[in-house]
Amino acid sequence: MNIVILGAGAWGSAMAIHLNRCGQRVTLIPRRLEQALEIAGTRENKDYLPGFTFPQDIQVAHVPAPALTECDVLIFACPSKALRATAERVKNCISPKTKIVISLCKGLEAETLLRPEQVLKQVFPDLSCGTISGPTNAAEVASGFPAAVAFASDAAESLAEKIQSEFSNASFRIYRSTDLIGVELCGALKNIYALAAGVCDGMKLGANARASLLTRAVAEMGRLVEAEGGKVETVRGLSGMGDLIATSTADWSRNRQFGMEIGRAGTAAALAKMNAQKSVVEGYYSTKNFYETASRSGVSAPILKCVYNIVYGNVDLKSAVYALMTRSLKEE
C-alpha cells in the first residue's frame, strides 16, 4: 500500500518506521520545512524520536500534493488541536486512489468538542475514516518491541481487514473494531487519568491510592463513553484499559510526568515546565474539553472534576483529594 503520514512527531515517525518494516511504501510529511530538510538529510528525527534511523526508502517531503496523487491511505499524526487545519491544507489534493483517512490523534477539538473522526468527516465527507489507538510508546514501536492496538473504522469490512493485515507484523498486532466513538474517546480520556495518577505519585500517596484511582477511572470512562454513544466494553480493551495502564505507569508518559510535577511542585510550576519544553501534554487540554462534555451530558465524573479543579481551578491538592474521598458513599 502507498501510505502518506502527515506529521512527524514521535508517533508519526515511529509509525513510518513500523509500516516500512511491514513492506509498505511510506511518505512522511513534517509540518515544518526545516524539519523535513533535517530528517531527509540526516535520516533521523532528532527533535522527537532521536536514535532511530529512517530507512532510505521512506520518502520525506514537505509539499503534500505530489505524494497524495498515489496515496491509498492517508494518516494524520498531528496534535488534535492541529487536525482540522492539517486536513484543510490537503483536502484539495486528495486522489481518487485514497480509500481511507486514519487519525492517530488523541483528543477533542477544543472549539467544537468533536472527536477526530468527526472532524475528518467534515473535511472528507466521501472517505472512510478510522483511528489507531492503544498502548503505543513511539520508541518501543520504532524498536520493534511487541505491541497490540485497536483499529476502529467505518470502512467496509474488506478494507478494514486489508489494513489490519497490511499494518500488522510479528511485533505489532492489530485488532479490528467498529466502535469509532469508544476507541477515540478512550484514547483521549486515558490521558486525563494518567495525569491524575501522576499527581498521586508526585504527592507520594502510595500504591493503594494509585490502584484505587485507576480502577474507578475505568468505571468513569465507561460512563463517559456510553453517554457519547460508544460501547462500554471498549473501555476494557486496548484503547481503554490497555492504554490507561501504560500511560499511567510508564516513565516515558508525558501526561504522567506532568501530573507528577503538579503533585511535587504545584500546577503553576508544572505548566511553566511544560511550556519551556514546548511539549504537548494532551491530558492538559483534554481535561478542559471533557469537563465541558461531561457537564453538557450530566455524566457523573468526580475524578475528571477533581483533575479539572486542580489544573484549571488552582484548587489546593490536599483539599481536592479530601473532597474526592469524602463524597457520599455508594455501591461499587
Beta strands, then each sheet from edge to edge (+ up, - down):
strand 1: 2-6
strand 2: 25-29
strand 3: 44-45
strand 4: 49-53
strand 5: 59-60
strand 6: 73-76
strand 7: 100-103
strand 8: 128-133
strand 9: 147-153
strand 10: 172-177
sheet 1: 5+ 2+ 1+ 6+ 7+ 8+ 9- 10-
sheet 2: 3+ 4-
end
